[in-house]
């Protein structure tokens, strides 16, 4: 369903926090995942994998919570990564159309 954006293998979709709008060219909305990987591993995963799916870097910030902004021809993706208190991290991927 999300074949145009990489999703870490060890992650689980949190359906009640996710909003997906299907479009003819891709999808829009927010995907929220929990993963067993730590924040740095998830940040590196997206940095390495997003370009393989046709996304170009706009900006990246790695800190207490990380933010990656990428775009392709039609859409803008903002990915937030938060370290969970005890284990793993939480990922929020928001995708919008570019005017």
C-alpha atoms as a printed R data frame, in Angstrom:
   type eleno elety resid chain resno      x      y      z
1  ATOM     1    CA   UNK     A     1  0.000  0.000  0.000
2  ATOM     2    CA   UNK     A     2  2.930  2.350  0.704
3  ATOM     3    CA   UNK     A     3  5.261  1.119 -2.002
4  ATOM     4    CA   UNK     A     4  6.685  4.600 -2.663
5  ATOM     5    CA   UNK     A     5  8.126  5.190  0.813
6  ATOM     6    CA   UNK     A     6 10.415  2.914  2.844
7  ATOM     7    CA   UNK     A     7  9.116  1.478  6.129
8  ATOM     8    CA   UNK     A     8 11.553 -0.031  8.663
9  ATOM     9    CA   UNK     A     9 11.101 -3.819  8.847
10 ATOM    10    CA   UNK     A    10 10.826 -3.982 12.651
11 ATOM    11    CA   UNK     A    11  7.953 -1.492 12.837
12 ATOM    12    CA   UNK     A    12  4.247 -1.735 13.589
13 ATOM    13    CA   UNK     A    13  1.599  0.667 12.238
14 ATOM    14    CA   UNK     A    14 -0.430  2.454 14.926
15 ATOM    15    CA   UNK     A    15 -3.769  2.569 13.089
16 ATOM    16    CA   UNK     A    16 -5.635  4.836 15.534
17 ATOM    17    CA   UNK     A    17 -3.029  7.608 15.047
18 ATOM    18    CA   UNK     A    18 -2.693  7.211 11.260
19 ATOM    19    CA   UNK     A    19 -4.754  8.977  8.584
20 ATOM    20    CA   UNK     A    20 -4.456  7.846  4.972
21 ATOM    21    CA   UNK     A    21 -6.037  9.513  1.936
22 ATOM    22    CA   UNK     A    22 -5.647  7.554 -1.306
23 ATOM    23    CA   UNK     A    23 -4.982  9.462 -4.506
24 ATOM    24    CA   UNK     A    24 -4.417  8.312 -8.078
25 ATOM    25    CA   UNK     A    25 -0.776  9.374 -7.799
26 ATOM    26    CA   UNK     A    26  0.340  8.127 -4.402
27 ATOM    27    CA   UNK     A    27 -1.245  8.784 -1.011
28 ATOM    28    CA   UNK     A    28 -1.474 11.662  1.454
29 ATOM    29    CA   UNK     A    29 -1.821 11.738  5.213
30 ATOM    30    CA   UNK     A    30  0.017 10.546  8.299
31 ATOM    31    CA   UNK     A    31  1.479  7.164  9.161
32 ATOM    32    CA   UNK     A    32  2.537  6.477 12.748
33 ATOM    33    CA   UNK     A    33  4.735  3.502 13.625
34 ATOM    34    CA   UNK     A    34  6.388  2.009 16.681
35 ATOM    35    CA   UNK     A    35  9.702  0.282 16.058
36 ATOM    36    CA   UNK     A    36 12.167 -1.674 18.167
37 ATOM    37    CA   UNK     A    37 15.065  0.207 16.545
38 ATOM    38    CA   UNK     A    38 16.546  3.247 18.274
39 ATOM    39    CA   UNK     A    39 16.232  6.774 16.926
40 ATOM    40    CA   UNK     A    40 19.702  6.882 15.321
41 ATOM    41    CA   UNK     A    41 19.120  3.593 13.478
42 ATOM    42    CA   UNK     A    42 15.761  4.835 12.157
43 ATOM    43    CA   UNK     A    43 17.254  8.201 11.121
44 ATOM    44    CA   UNK     A    44 20.047  6.420  9.201
45 ATOM    45    CA   UNK     A    45 17.515  4.029  7.624
46 ATOM    46    CA   UNK     A    46 15.486  6.897  6.150
47 ATOM    47    CA   UNK     A    47 18.604  8.826  5.023
48 ATOM    48    CA   UNK     A    48 19.804  5.748  3.123
49 ATOM    49    CA   UNK     A    49 16.474  4.447  1.796
50 ATOM    50    CA   UNK     A    50 14.406  7.529  0.838
51 ATOM    51    CA   UNK     A    51 16.600  8.443 -2.197
52 ATOM    52    CA   UNK     A    52 16.134  4.878 -3.529
53 ATOM    53    CA   UNK     A    53 12.381  5.606 -3.678
54 ATOM    54    CA   UNK     A    54 12.859  8.859 -5.636
55 ATOM    55    CA   UNK     A    55 12.775 11.277 -2.667
56 ATOM    56    CA   UNK     A    56 15.209 14.224 -2.523
57 ATOM    57    CA   UNK     A    57 16.485 15.713  0.736
58 ATOM    58    CA   UNK     A    58 15.214 19.180  1.703
59 ATOM    59    CA   UNK     A    59 16.539 19.242  5.282
60 ATOM    60    CA   UNK     A    60 17.514 16.947  8.154
61 ATOM    61    CA   UNK     A    61 17.981 17.524 11.863
62 ATOM    62    CA   UNK     A    62 19.160 14.810 14.236
63 ATOM    63    CA   UNK     A    63 18.719 15.703 17.900
64 ATOM    64    CA   UNK     A    64 16.590 14.650 20.872
65 ATOM    65    CA   UNK     A    65 13.822 14.139 18.312
66 ATOM    66    CA   UNK     A    66 14.840 13.949 14.669
67 ATOM    67    CA   UNK     A    67 13.197 15.500 11.622
68 ATOM    68    CA   UNK     A    68 13.747 14.646  7.959
69 ATOM    69    CA   UNK     A    69 12.086 16.636  5.173
70 ATOM    70    CA   UNK     A    70 12.090 15.180  1.665
71 ATOM    71    CA   UNK     A    71 10.214 15.814 -1.566
72 ATOM    72    CA   UNK     A    72  9.559 14.144 -4.881
73 ATOM    73    CA   UNK     A    73  7.829 15.527 -7.989
74 ATOM    74    CA   UNK     A    74  4.322 15.687 -6.490
75 ATOM    75    CA   UNK     A    75  4.638 15.385 -2.705
76 ATOM    76    CA   UNK     A    76  6.448 16.553  0.408
77 ATOM    77    CA   UNK     A    77  7.285 14.113  3.249
78 ATOM    78    CA   UNK     A    78  8.090 15.129  6.797
79 ATOM    79    CA   UNK     A    79  9.378 12.340  9.053
80 ATOM    80    CA   UNK     A    80  9.628 12.812 12.813
81 ATOM    81    CA   UNK     A    81 11.428 10.258 14.973
82 ATOM    82    CA   UNK     A    82 11.018 10.207 18.749
83 ATOM    83    CA   UNK     A    83 12.922  7.972 21.179
84 ATOM    84    CA   UNK     A    84 10.508  5.902 23.285
85 ATOM    85    CA   UNK     A    85 11.006  6.107 27.049
86 ATOM    86    CA   UNK     A    86 11.979  2.477 27.559
87 ATOM    87    CA   UNK     A    87 12.537  0.794 24.222
88 ATOM    88    CA   UNK     A    88 12.701  1.623 20.517
89 ATOM    89    CA   UNK     A    89 11.249  4.713 18.859
90 ATOM    90    CA   UNK     A    90  8.102  6.203 17.354
91 ATOM    91    CA   UNK     A    91  7.950  7.381 13.731
92 ATOM    92    CA   UNK     A    92  5.469  9.911 12.290
93 ATOM    93    CA   UNK     A    93  5.462 10.238  8.511
94 ATOM    94    CA   UNK     A    94  3.333 13.081  7.107
95 ATOM    95    CA   UNK     A    95  2.913 13.345  3.343
96 ATOM    96    CA   UNK     A    96  1.269 16.332  1.618
97 ATOM    97    CA   UNK     A    97  0.886 17.525 -1.955
98 ATOM    98    CA   UNK     A    98  3.210 20.161 -3.400
99 ATOM    99    CA   UNK     A    99  1.245 23.024 -4.962
